Amino acid sequence: SLLALLSHPLVVEPFLSKRVDGKVVNDLTTEGVVKSVAIASGLGSTSAHTWLKVPTAPDMARVAAATTLPMVILGGEVTDLAAQRERLLAYRQAYGSDESA
């Protein structure tokens, strides 16, 4: 891609969405996030300089396993967010803020 040739970073925020009662709703289940991350990882002619910005899902280990791209992890409605973050940051491609700092 032109951005990769110019060494410009590209941040992709993938979501699977559907209409529910006339409103667009993002699928934040583990399966939905895994599928959206896998699709986004295959876009374009190169993944150089491409980062994924992903929501926190119930099983972030499965999300991280679905891509080799670096990920910025957003917060979310997960009951054990601190435990998820600790497990997830063990993956070399996962980056997130330390909210306790």
N, C-alpha and C positions, 0 to 999 in steps of 0.2 A: 504494500500500500504506500501511498505518497507520504503519509505520516511516518511510517517506519523508515522510509528512505531518508527522510529529513531528521530522523532520530527524535521525533516528537512523541511523547507518551499519549496513549489513547486509553481512556477509561470507559469500559462498557458495563452498563448496569442492566443485566438480563432479568427479565421476569416472564413467566407464563401467566397470561391473564385470560379471564373469561367474563362474560356478561351474566350478572345475577340480578334479577329484578330490575333490568334496565341500567345497571351500574357496572362499570368495569372493576373487577376484583382480582388482585394478584394472588397467585397460588403460592403460599409460603410454607407448604408442607415440605418435608425432606425430599419427597419424590419430585415435586414441582421445581424446587431450587436445583436439585441435581440435574434434571433435564434441561433447565434453562442455562445452567453453567456449561453443560456439555455442548449444547447448540452454539452458544457464544464462543466457546473455545475453537470451534471449527470455522468461524467466519473469516473471510479475507484470504489473501494469498500468503500472508505471513502473520505470525503472532508476535513478532518483535515489537517491543515497547508497549505491548497491550496488557492492561491490568483489568481485573474484574472487580466490580463493586457489588458485593452480594449481601442480602439480608441474612440475619441469623436464623437458622432452621433448627428443628429439634435434634437432628443428628448431623452436626457439622463435619464429623469425620468422613461421612459418605460424600458430602459436598466437596470437601478438599480432595478426596480421592478421584473425583470426576474430572479434574483438570490439572494441568501442569503450569497454568498461568498464575502469576502472583495475584493475590486477592486482598482487597481491603474489606474488612468485615464490619458491617453495620450492626447496631444494637437490634433488638427485636423483642417480641413477646415470648421469651423462653424462660421457663421458671428457674432453671439452673444456669443462668448466663455466665456466672463466674467459673463454674466447672467446665462449661462448654468452651469458654475462651482459653482456659488453661490447656485443655486437650487439643484444641485447634491450633494454638500457637506452636505446638510441637511439629506441625507440618511446615516445611521450609518455604512454601509459597503463601502462607497466611500471615497477614499483618493486621494489627488492630491496636486501638488505644488502650492504655491501662487506666481505667476510670478511677482507680484508687489513688493515683498519683496527684 
